[in-house]
Amino acid sequence: MIASFKPRARTLMGPGPSDVNPRILEALGRTTIGHLDPQFIEMMDQIKQLLQYAFQTKNELTLPVSAPGSAGMEACFVNLLEPGDKAIVCINGVFGNRMVENVKRCGATAVTVEDDWGKPVDPNKVEAALQANPDAKVLCFVHAETSTGARSDAKTLAGLAQQHDCLTIVDTVTSLGGVELKVDEWGLDAVYSGTQKCLSCTPGLSPVTFSEKAAEVIRNRKAPVQSWFLDMNLVMGYWGGGAKRAYHHTAPINALYGLHESLVILQEEGLENAWARHAKMHASLAAGLDALGIGFVVKSDYRLPQLNAVTIPEGIDDAAVRGKLLQDYDLEIGAGLGALAGKVWRIGLMGHSANAENVALCLNALETVLIEMGQNIEKGAASKAVAAAVLS
Ligand SMILES: *Cc1c(COP(=O)(O)O)cnc(C)c1O
């Protein structure tokens, strides 16, 4: 007989999922009620309000798509693009390439703007692409590129799009709750995120928000949205109908309890305080890594605090180190993706994972493993450097 699945606890310091706050795990186990129960409808309204706070928006069309971040991505593309449309897509890592795939599958054309992995999207190249393609309907870019740890200037990029009367689709899967993100102030149009990164919730939901301009485009489409499930015209009837909610699909009831709790936690801490905590934990981690002789892929000016892509020291076996961290310390860090596979580790400090205990665990474990593998490091160097950084 197969027994119940009871995994060992791990500390999650990779590119997501991040450590889930115990309050969220507790919320997930609460009694399941019907999705049209008045109590549940009230909770859905609260989730919407809490998401508006997290995204810093008043957008009416703000809700969690009942599927992971990739589904939120797809929801933005299939709703805004129709066959024959043109999209400018910025690529500076793995997720920009996925955007191109989405554009093509909508029957639209992608004009790409490429930057090196580890660099932010270059606004000058975007400006040139907007000038050369006055018929472009949307500008698409990733705010926080999880494959490299680079942050792009979403405010400037969105400003350029507005000057050219172009909508924006923005990936904020890794930025939401971790670094400054202001949907209304920056004028972002279709924005998607995920629950398992800096919201520290379980994976499987994708918060999205659409500006009034984007909602208008969706309402006035010529062709119906190719995906029935992700068609916002239909989903709106379920999430936006007040007490008169029309059945579209059964919401993942307990998963939404978890999201509600994670957003309550974010509200209690305060968005600005959460951003500051990520920055502070990053500074500690960076000081310790420096003492271990480990450098960053991304320059500090545009480095994401929550995703630290660091260069694997010469002669060190990537998989062996990650295996040992998991085996001996129950600690997960991420491998490199795409062009950076085998060359970097990705150390996440996302949401609940961004705390001083995790920073210390990761640095001490990494230090010991590297010394065991013959690296010339003085035992205790990392924690000394962290203490010096914290006290300075
Ligand atoms: C994780 C991630 C996604 C995909 O989210 P899933 O929940 O894994 O589907 C999309 N974009 C970025 C930038 C991400 O980091």
PDBQT file of the ligand as one rigid body, heavy atoms in Angstrom, charges set to zero:
ROOT
HETATM    1  C1  LIG A 401       8.097  32.000 -12.270  1.00  0.00    +0.000 C 
HETATM    2  C2  LIG A 401       7.903  32.947 -13.387  1.00  0.00    +0.000 A 
HETATM    3  C3  LIG A 401       6.883  32.791 -14.345  1.00  0.00    +0.000 A 
HETATM    4  C4  LIG A 401       5.992  31.590 -14.391  1.00  0.00    +0.000 C 
HETATM    5  O1  LIG A 401       5.241  31.370 -13.248  1.00  0.00    +0.000 OA
HETATM    6  P1  LIG A 401       4.694  29.894 -12.954  1.00  0.00    +0.000 P 
HETATM    7  O2  LIG A 401       3.897  30.071 -11.705  1.00  0.00    +0.000 OA
HETATM    8  O3  LIG A 401       5.899  29.028 -12.793  1.00  0.00    +0.000 OA
HETATM    9  O4  LIG A 401       3.863  29.466 -14.097  1.00  0.00    +0.000 OA
HETATM   10  C5  LIG A 401       6.734  33.776 -15.302  1.00  0.00    +0.000 A 
HETATM   11  N1  LIG A 401       7.553  34.852 -15.355  1.00  0.00    +0.000 NA
HETATM   12  C6  LIG A 401       8.553  35.028 -14.470  1.00  0.00    +0.000 A 
HETATM   13  C7  LIG A 401       9.421  36.243 -14.564  1.00  0.00    +0.000 C 
HETATM   14  C8  LIG A 401       8.756  34.084 -13.464  1.00  0.00    +0.000 A 
HETATM   15  O5  LIG A 401       9.751  34.257 -12.586  1.00  0.00    +0.000 OA
ENDROOT
TORSDOF 0
